[in-house]
Amino acid sequence: MARFPELDPASLTPEQKQVYDTIASGPRGGVRGPLAVWLRRPKLAQWAQGLGEYCRYNSSLEKRFSELAILATARLWGSEYEWFAHEPQARAAGVPEAIIEAIRVNDTPKFHNEDDAVVYEVAVTLNRTRKIPDDLYQKALKILGEGKLVDLIGVLGYYTLISMTINAFEVEAPAGSPKRL
């Protein structure tokens, strides 16, 4: 059971309502999951949703890379809500079903191209060890380039914040959705 009840939009303070309206009218189309938790602190919600909008919709990363990094982070943190939200998006972005399933069951995926492999390796290594060894850094820099590597780290940081929020406040996937992690 989630530690916070869903927010009733009619009960929001003016500051909360302003942030709520910004989120709901943006590309997300609604205020759910960790965003609903953050809304209890409107300034946090405002800044976090801005970072999330950049990471999710405006970064230099191909959608496939972002979704691959998000699934890896959701799996490592055991964030059921995040997996629920992004598994279909990863599929739509072209992440192969076999890779999605391998990540879901905590197997090492078999990649067919080097760029997907390096995105996954950076995501897993940084989340597990809190560092990127020099050889992996150089490989990622060569394959992704500086800008995409910076954006990848931004996505990983943002979805770590998302996953922490989901886990700390026990944000559940919608009722009736199958448990996947």
KAMO-V305228 format. One record per backbone hydrogen bond with DSSP energy under -1.0 kcal/mol. NH is the residue of the N-H (numbers start at 1). CO is the residue of the C=O. If there is no record, write none. Layout:
<<NH	CO> <NH	CO>>
//
This chain:
<<3	169> <11	8> <12	9> <17	13> <18	14> <19	15> <20	16> <21	17> <22	18> <23	19> <24	20> <25	21> <26	23> <35	32> <37	33> <38	34> <39	35> <40	37> <41	38> <45	41> <46	42> <47	43> <48	44> <49	45> <50	46> <51	47> <52	48> <53	49> <54	50> <55	51> <56	52> <57	53> <58	54> <66	62> <67	63> <68	64> <69	65> <70	66> <71	67> <72	68> <73	69> <74	70> <75	71> <76	72> <77	73> <79	74> <80	78> <83	79> <84	80> <85	81> <86	82> <87	83> <90	86> <91	87> <92	88> <93	89> <94	91> <95	90> <100	96> <101	97> <102	98> <103	99> <104	100> <105	101> <106	103> <107	102> <117	113> <118	114> <119	115> <120	116> <121	117> <122	118> <123	119> <124	120> <125	121> <126	122> <127	123> <128	124> <129	125> <130	126> <137	133> <138	134> <139	135> <140	136> <141	137> <142	138> <143	139> <144	140> <145	141> <149	145> <150	146> <151	147> <152	148> <153	149> <154	150> <155	151> <156	152> <157	153> <158	154> <159	155> <160	156> <161	157> <162	158> <163	159> <164	160> <165	161> <166	162> <167	163> <168	164> <169	165> <171	166> <177	174>>
//
